[in-house]
Each structure stands twice: as C-alpha cells, then as structure tokens.
C-alpha cells in the first residue's frame, strides 16, 4: 500500500478497485470506473479562469479604490465603499489584498482601521 503520509487520490482508489478480481471481471463496474477516471482527468486538465466578479474586482474596483485613496489622506473601508459605490465587504476584501501586496497601508486609529497609499 502507499506511504502513510501520501494522500490517496480518487484515481488511486479506482485503480485499487480494478485490481480486485471480482470487480475486474464485471464489465459494468469496469466501464463505470474508467468513466469516472476520465471525468477526474478532464476536471484536472480544465483551464482555470477567473470569474466575472474576480475580473471586475481587478479591472474596476481596485483602480477605483486606489484613485479614491490618492485623493484623500486616509479613509476607512466604509468611507471608500460609500464613495466608490461598492459594498463594504467587497471593498474590505480588496483592501486586504492590496495590504498584503504592500500597495496600501492599514493604520489603526482609536480602534478603527484606516487605509492609505503606501
């Protein structure tokens, strides 16, 4: 059997089933297992593209956030959301990404987080 630290994948499990004589002799089960393995391969080969929301965030929301932050000294997520016309959770998620990328700085002032251009 595989190493105990190695994760057993679905494909490996299907191969184990095919190794059993009773399963290998049953044509219906063999067809089913081969079909499932093909579906797994297709899913793994499928190209991953960003969703429409992710594209919009990168091309519209983030530039608007940066533009707004350039026009003010510092602002909260609520201020930014209200001024650019997007929800606070959506703006907050983009602010977190921008902070992680060191494009903006998060400052705590009296218990409230403010953001400004780095």
N, C-alpha and C positions, 0 to 999 in steps of 0.2 A: 504494500500500500504506500501511498505518498507520505512524504515527510510530515510530521505532525504540525509543523509551523506553516506548511504550504496550504493555501486555500484551495479547496476542491471546487472546481467550477461546474456549471451545469453540463458543459460538454464532456468533462471528465466523468461525471456521474452517468451520462448516457452511454459513454464508452464502457463503463463498468457493467451496465445492464446488458449491453450487447455481448459481453464476454460470457454471460450466463447461457448455457446451452439451451435451456427451455425458452428463453427469450429469443435467442438467435434462430431457433427453429420455427418460431411463429412469425410468418411473413407480415401479418398485420402490425405487430409490435415493431418489427424492424423498419417498416415504412414510416410508422409514426415517429420513431426515434430519429431516423435520418431526416425527416421533415423538420423536426424540432431543432436539430443541429444546424440545418440550413437556415432557419429563422434566426438563430443566435448569430451565425456568421454574417447574415445580412445586416442585422442590427449593429454589429461591431464595425462593419465597413461603411455604414451610413455616415455621410459627412455631417458634422455638427455645425449648424449655422445659428447665429444669434437670433432671438425672437424679435418681432417688430418693436416691442417695448424696449428691449435692450439697445436696438439700433437708435431708437428715438432718444433714449437717455444719453447716448454718446454724441449724437449729432445735434440735438436740440437743447435738452435740459442742462447738460454740463456747460455748454457755452453760455447759456443764459445765466447760470449761477456765477460763472467766472466774470461775466460782464457786469452783473449786479455788484459783486464783491469789489470790483475795481472802482465802482462809483461811490462806495461808502467805506468808512474806516474799518468797521466790523459789524456783523449782523448775526442774529440768531436764525435757526432753521425756520422758525415761524415767520420772521420778517422776510426772509428770502422767498419762502413759499408763497406768501401773500403778494409779494411784488412781481414775481415772475409767472404766477398763475398756475402753480402745481401744488399738489398736496404735500403736507409737511412730511409724512413718512417717505414719500418718493424723493423729496429733496434731501431728507436726512440720510437716506441710503447713498445718494450720490455724494453727499458731503463726506461720509465715512470713506468712500473710495478715494476721493480727492485728498483727504487727510493721509490715508495710507500711501498714496503716491507722492506725498510731500509737496503737493501743489498749493494746498491751503494749510493754515494752522488753526488748531482748536484751542481756545483760551477759556478758562473757567473764571468768571467774574461774579462774585456774590452767589455762587451756586448755579449760575446759568452758563451754558456753553455758548460762546461766541466764535465766529469764524472770520478769518481774514486771509488775504493773499499772503503766501509765504514769502 
